[in-house]
Amino acid sequence: MISISAISKYAKSRLGYGGKKDTSIYDLVCMALESDGMPLPLDITAKSWVKSNLDYIYAEAKKLGVTKKLSVPSKLPKPKQIGRKQRKDTGVSSNAFLYSYEWRKLRMMALKKYGARCQCCGATPPNAVMNVDHIKPRKLFPSLALDINNLQILCHECNHGKGNWDTTDWREI
């Protein structure tokens, strides 16, 4: 097994930065693996993908001067405190989900599949900001959060007008 510092060094070498503070090391490494031509399959988690590629990551980290081969902790480090409160919600209904590698990859797939045109009003960039909307909201249907068939492209105004209480599928209208 490989150390977290080796994994981190590998990711930083490929991406040129350590990511946002809400981005997990597993998401960063998945982005680094993708830059090496090894995209994350949609049927497994980022953590599983990293673990299945540890030998490759170690070989690449070794080229960067990492010599110690330690074990990966079974759990991620606890999140840093934000003020007096700690982050509690890391599920699909949280804002942290929107920074996950799995969501960002699926979001790009939806934009490629449906195009950058609001499926409600027809607006396009640069006149409108495009959002990838969950037809059935993540909060009420967490099992559909990473289902491309539950996504549609809406401009910012239409997406916020729709809210998470409306399940209108603008792709079919």
Contacts in CASP RR format, 6 or more apart in sequence:
PFRMAT RR
TARGET T0000
AUTHOR 0000-0000-0000
METHOD contacts of the structure
MODEL  1
MISISAISKYAKSRLGYGGKKDTSIYDLVCMALESDGMPLPLDITAKSWV
KSNLDYIYAEAKKLGVTKKLSVPSKLPKPKQIGRKQRKDTGVSSNAFLYS
YEWRKLRMMALKKYGARCQCCGATPPNAVMNVDHIKPRKLFPSLALDINN
LQILCHECNHGKGNWDTTDWREI
1 54 0 8 1.000
1 69 0 8 1.000
1 70 0 8 1.000
1 71 0 8 1.000
1 72 0 8 1.000
2 54 0 8 1.000
2 57 0 8 1.000
2 58 0 8 1.000
2 61 0 8 1.000
2 69 0 8 1.000
2 70 0 8 1.000
2 72 0 8 1.000
3 66 0 8 1.000
3 68 0 8 1.000
3 69 0 8 1.000
3 70 0 8 1.000
3 71 0 8 1.000
3 72 0 8 1.000
4 25 0 8 1.000
4 72 0 8 1.000
4 73 0 8 1.000
5 66 0 8 1.000
6 57 0 8 1.000
6 58 0 8 1.000
6 61 0 8 1.000
6 66 0 8 1.000
6 68 0 8 1.000
6 69 0 8 1.000
6 70 0 8 1.000
7 25 0 8 1.000
7 29 0 8 1.000
7 50 0 8 1.000
7 57 0 8 1.000
7 61 0 8 1.000
7 72 0 8 1.000
8 18 0 8 1.000
8 25 0 8 1.000
8 28 0 8 1.000
9 61 0 8 1.000
9 64 0 8 1.000
9 66 0 8 1.000
10 29 0 8 1.000
10 32 0 8 1.000
10 57 0 8 1.000
10 60 0 8 1.000
10 61 0 8 1.000
10 64 0 8 1.000
10 66 0 8 1.000
11 18 0 8 1.000
11 25 0 8 1.000
11 28 0 8 1.000
11 29 0 8 1.000
11 31 0 8 1.000
11 32 0 8 1.000
12 18 0 8 1.000
12 28 0 8 1.000
13 32 0 8 1.000
13 60 0 8 1.000
13 64 0 8 1.000
14 31 0 8 1.000
14 32 0 8 1.000
14 35 0 8 1.000
14 36 0 8 1.000
15 28 0 8 1.000
15 31 0 8 1.000
15 32 0 8 1.000
15 35 0 8 1.000
18 28 0 8 1.000
19 28 0 8 1.000
20 99 0 8 1.000
21 80 0 8 1.000
22 96 0 8 1.000
22 99 0 8 1.000
23 99 0 8 1.000
24 46 0 8 1.000
24 76 0 8 1.000
24 100 0 8 1.000
25 76 0 8 1.000
26 45 0 8 1.000
26 46 0 8 1.000
26 47 0 8 1.000
26 49 0 8 1.000
26 50 0 8 1.000
26 76 0 8 1.000
26 101 0 8 1.000
27 46 0 8 1.000
27 99 0 8 1.000
27 100 0 8 1.000
27 101 0 8 1.000
29 46 0 8 1.000
29 50 0 8 1.000
29 57 0 8 1.000
30 40 0 8 1.000
30 46 0 8 1.000
30 49 0 8 1.000
30 50 0 8 1.000
30 101 0 8 1.000
31 101 0 8 1.000
33 39 0 8 1.000
33 40 0 8 1.000
33 49 0 8 1.000
33 50 0 8 1.000
33 53 0 8 1.000
33 56 0 8 1.000
33 57 0 8 1.000
34 40 0 8 1.000
36 60 0 8 1.000
38 53 0 8 1.000
38 56 0 8 1.000
39 105 0 8 1.000
40 46 0 8 1.000
40 49 0 8 1.000
40 101 0 8 1.000
40 102 0 8 1.000
40 105 0 8 1.000
41 49 0 8 1.000
42 102 0 8 1.000
42 105 0 8 1.000
42 106 0 8 1.000
42 146 0 8 1.000
44 52 0 8 1.000
45 102 0 8 1.000
46 100 0 8 1.000
46 101 0 8 1.000
46 102 0 8 1.000
50 57 0 8 1.000
51 72 0 8 1.000
54 72 0 8 1.000
58 66 0 8 1.000
58 69 0 8 1.000
78 86 0 8 1.000
79 86 0 8 1.000
79 87 0 8 1.000
79 90 0 8 1.000
87 96 0 8 1.000
89 96 0 8 1.000
90 96 0 8 1.000
90 97 0 8 1.000
91 97 0 8 1.000
91 142 0 8 1.000
92 138 0 8 1.000
92 142 0 8 1.000
92 145 0 8 1.000
92 146 0 8 1.000
93 138 0 8 1.000
93 139 0 8 1.000
93 142 0 8 1.000
93 145 0 8 1.000
97 103 0 8 1.000
97 138 0 8 1.000
97 145 0 8 1.000
102 146 0 8 1.000
103 145 0 8 1.000
103 146 0 8 1.000
106 146 0 8 1.000
106 148 0 8 1.000
106 151 0 8 1.000
107 132 0 8 1.000
107 151 0 8 1.000
109 148 0 8 1.000
110 132 0 8 1.000
110 148 0 8 1.000
110 151 0 8 1.000
110 152 0 8 1.000
110 153 0 8 1.000
111 130 0 8 1.000
111 132 0 8 1.000
111 153 0 8 1.000
113 148 0 8 1.000
114 151 0 8 1.000
114 152 0 8 1.000
114 153 0 8 1.000
114 171 0 8 1.000
115 153 0 8 1.000
116 124 0 8 1.000
116 125 0 8 1.000
116 130 0 8 1.000
116 153 0 8 1.000
117 123 0 8 1.000
117 124 0 8 1.000
117 130 0 8 1.000
117 153 0 8 1.000
118 124 0 8 1.000
118 128 0 8 1.000
118 130 0 8 1.000
118 153 0 8 1.000
118 154 0 8 1.000
118 155 0 8 1.000
118 158 0 8 1.000
119 152 0 8 1.000
119 153 0 8 1.000
119 154 0 8 1.000
119 170 0 8 1.000
119 171 0 8 1.000
120 154 0 8 1.000
120 155 0 8 1.000
120 158 0 8 1.000
120 162 0 8 1.000
120 170 0 8 1.000
121 155 0 8 1.000
121 157 0 8 1.000
121 158 0 8 1.000
122 155 0 8 1.000
123 155 0 8 1.000
123 157 0 8 1.000
123 158 0 8 1.000
124 130 0 8 1.000
128 155 0 8 1.000
128 156 0 8 1.000
128 157 0 8 1.000
129 155 0 8 1.000
129 156 0 8 1.000
130 153 0 8 1.000
130 154 0 8 1.000
130 155 0 8 1.000
130 156 0 8 1.000
131 153 0 8 1.000
131 154 0 8 1.000
131 155 0 8 1.000
131 156 0 8 1.000
131 159 0 8 1.000
132 151 0 8 1.000
132 152 0 8 1.000
132 153 0 8 1.000
133 151 0 8 1.000
133 152 0 8 1.000
133 153 0 8 1.000
133 154 0 8 1.000
133 159 0 8 1.000
133 162 0 8 1.000
134 141 0 8 1.000
134 144 0 8 1.000
134 145 0 8 1.000
134 150 0 8 1.000
134 151 0 8 1.000
134 164 0 8 1.000
135 150 0 8 1.000
135 151 0 8 1.000
135 152 0 8 1.000
135 167 0 8 1.000
135 168 0 8 1.000
135 169 0 8 1.000
136 144 0 8 1.000
136 150 0 8 1.000
136 167 0 8 1.000
137 163 0 8 1.000
137 164 0 8 1.000
137 165 0 8 1.000
137 167 0 8 1.000
138 144 0 8 1.000
138 145 0 8 1.000
138 164 0 8 1.000
139 164 0 8 1.000
140 164 0 8 1.000
141 150 0 8 1.000
144 150 0 8 1.000
152 169 0 8 1.000
152 170 0 8 1.000
152 171 0 8 1.000
154 162 0 8 1.000
154 170 0 8 1.000
158 170 0 8 1.000
162 168 0 8 1.000
END
